[in-house]
Amino acid sequence: MLSSTYFGTGPLGDGDRGYGRYSNPTWDPFEEALGQLEGATLPGLLYASGLAAVSSALSLVPAGGVLVMPSHSYAGSLVMATELAEKGFLELRTVDIADTDAVLAQLAPADGRPANMLWLESPTNPMLGVADIRALTAAAHAAGAVVVTDNTFSTPLVQQPLTLGSDVVLHSVTKYLSGHSDVVLGALVTSDAGLRATLLHHRTIHGGIAGPFEAWLALRGLRTLALRVERSQASAAVLAERLRTHPRVGSIRFPGLPPIPATNGPRAR
């Protein structure tokens, strides 16, 4: 709905929208659909971009808290976390997310403070590192940390991090979910009412809201997600096999299989 204000029928807290920065009826169908796809008990939250969603999720780290993040995280997420660390807002510990023991050591080190947040991304963008989400979320919770999982590359059709123990799931809706390269959006999903209220407040106060037309386009794209994910997986498997035997390819990263050495090895151009 292209409106900045709404006709009020009662107190704002009683369901009236009031103002376009608080909510928009065009956001609702997408937020409800994404929440259901992720197996959440609550609707998701739509943001102006993936990094707007990242900013909101990182706001859950308390001042001076400890954030454990994959060293191969999406570049924007890693840059934002690094800048926050450089300004003294948090302590950043980067790890190889595929090395479970290394992550566990950073969550609750014997000679340091336990983590306040574990940031997971599986597979990572672009190195395709895969995390043991269930084991890492259990360890993070034991250390008292909140777990945020970037599920952009997998999509909820491949994995549902909330069912594996994650507290918050993040998406760059720009990519697989919308699927047409004509939308820039982000989203967060949680089943924790307290966390959702905190994230919603951050979105409202910091203004990282989605446009209604973009939300409508993203919902359109969501309808073809299953077809696109199925085809992309099939195509990736074919490409991995073709590249495996290519004379100029040294190795292949493909999460569907162990690391694949090329048959012939790289050849000089």
N, C-alpha and C positions, 0 to 999 in steps of 0.2 A: 504494500500500500504506500503510495507516494504522498505521505503526509508527515508533517513535523509535529503536529498537535492533534489531540483527539477531544471530542466532546465528553465532558465529565458527567457522571451520574451519581457520584458519591466520593468518599475519601479515596485518595490515590492507592492506599494500601489494600483496598477492598476489591481489586481487580481492574480498576480503570487504568488505562495505559498512560494517559496524561500527556506524555511528551515522547517524541520519536527517539530520543537517546536511551530511553528506558526499555522500550520494546516496540515491535512492529508485527502485525499479524502475518506478514509474508515470511518472517523468520520462523514462525511456529511450525509449519509443516516440515521444513528441513530439519529443525532441531529435534522434533519428535521422531522423524524417520531415522536420523543418525543415532539417536539414543537407543532405539529399538535394535538397529543393526549391531550396535556394540554390546547388546545385552544389558544395557543400563536400566535402572528403575526410574530414571529421571530424564527429561529432554536434555539434549546437548545445548551448548552455547555457541552461537555463530559470531565470528570476529571479522574485522576488516581485512585481515591477511593472516597467513600462517604465523608470521612473527608477532603480530598483535596477540595471538593466542599464546605464543611462547612467552611474551612479556607478562601476560596475566598469570600463567602457570608459575613462572619464576618468582612472582610476587609472594608465593606461598613460603619461600625460604625466609626465615626470620632474619632480622638485621644481624650481621656478623655470623650467620649460620654457615653450615658446610654443605656444599653441593658436589655430588659425585656424578660425573658426566662422561659419556664415551668420547675418547679422543678423536673418533671419526664421526662425531655428530654432524648433522646438517650445519653447514658453515655459518648461517645466520644465527642459529641457536648458540653455537660455540663462541662466536664473536660477542654476542650479547652477554653471555655468562662471563667471558673474559673481561669485558669492560666493567661489569659490575664488581668483579673481583679486584680489578686495578683501582677502583674507587673506594675499596674497603667495605663494600656492602655485604660481601660474602667471601668465603674461602672456597676456591674451586680445585677439585681433584679430578684429573682426567685419567681414564683407564681404557684398556682394550676390553670392550664390553663382551667379547667372545671368550675372554679368559676369566672364567667364573671365580677362580681362587684369587686372582688379582683384584677383582671387584670386591669380594668379601673382605679382603685385607684393608681396603680403603673405607668400607662402611663403618667398621669399628676397630680402628688400629689400636694396638696396645699402648702406643706412645702419643696418642692424639685424641681429639674430640670425635665422637661418633657423628655420622652424617645426619643432616636434617632433611635432605632430599636426595633420592636416587633418580637420576634421569636416564631412562632407557630409550633406545632406538633400535628396532630390530625388524628387518635388516636396516643397517645404517645407510645413510645417503652421503657419498655414493659407493662406499667400499663394501657394502653388503655383508657387514659383520652381523652375526646372529647371536642373540643373547638367550640364556636360559632364564626366561622371564619368571617362571614359577619359583625356581630356587632363589633368584636374586630378590624378588619381592618379599619372600618369606624372611630372608636375612635382613633386608632393609627395615621391615616392620619390627623385627626383633631389636634392631638398633634404635627404633623410635623415629624412623624416617618416613616421609611421604614419598610415594612412587608415582612418577609421571612417565608414561610411555608414549613415544611418538610412533603412531601406527600408520603413518602416511604411506609407506611403501607396501605394507602388507594388505591394508584395508581390512575392515571388519569381516570380509568374506573369507579371509585366509586365517586370521587370528583375532580373538577378542581378549585383549589384555586385562580387562576388568575381571573376566572369569578366571584369570591366572593370578589374580591378587593385586593388580595395579589399582591405584586410587583414582588417577586421572588419565584419560587418553587424549592425545593431541593429534590433530590432522591439519596438514596444509590442504585445504579443500581445493586449492588451485590445481592440484595434480589429479590423482585417480578419481576422487569423488565427483568432481565436476566434469573432468574428462574431455573438455572441448577447447582448452587453452584460450578461453575468452573470459575467465573469471579469476579474480584474486580474492581469496577468502581463507579463513582459518576456523577451527572449531576445537572446543574442549568438551569432554564427556565424563561424567562421574555419577556414581550412584549414592554418593555421600551428600546429604542435604546441606550440611554445614559447609563443606568445601564448595559446593555449587553456589551457595549464597555469597561466600567470600569472593569467588571468581566473578559472579554477576556484578557485585558491587565494584570490583576493579574495572570491569568493562564499562560500566555506567559512568564512573568518575573519571576514568582516563580516556574515554571517548573512542575506544577501538571498535566501533560498531559497523556492522555490515550494511550495505545499501540494499533496499528491498528488491531492486531489479536483479542484482547479483545473486541474492538469495533464491529468487525464482529460477534463474538460470542454473544454479547449482542443483536445485531439486530436479530440474529437467535432466541434468547429467546423471544424477543418482539412479535414475530409472534404467539406465543402460550399464550400470556398474558391473553386474554379473557377467554380461556378455563380454565386456572389455577386459575384465580380469581373466576370464577363461582363455580368451584369445592371446592375451599378452603372456600368460604362462606357457601356453603351447608354443608360441613363437620363440620365447626365450629358450625353451628346451631344444628346439631345432637349431637355433643359432649357436648354443653352447656346443652341440655336437659338431657343427660345421667348423667352428673356430678351433676346436680341439685338434683337428687335423690340418689346420692351415699352417703353411711353412713359416709364416712370419709372426705367429702367435706363440708366446712363451708359456703362458698359463691363463686360466680362465677362472673368474669368480662367479659362481652360480650357486645360490643357496640350496637349490634342489639336489645338489650332489656334493661330495667332498671336493676340496681343491683339485682341479684337473690339470695335470701337466700336459702340455701339448705333445702330440705324437712326434713331430719333427723338430720342435724347438724353433726359436726365432732365427730368421735368416737375414743377413745384411741386405739392405736395399741397394 
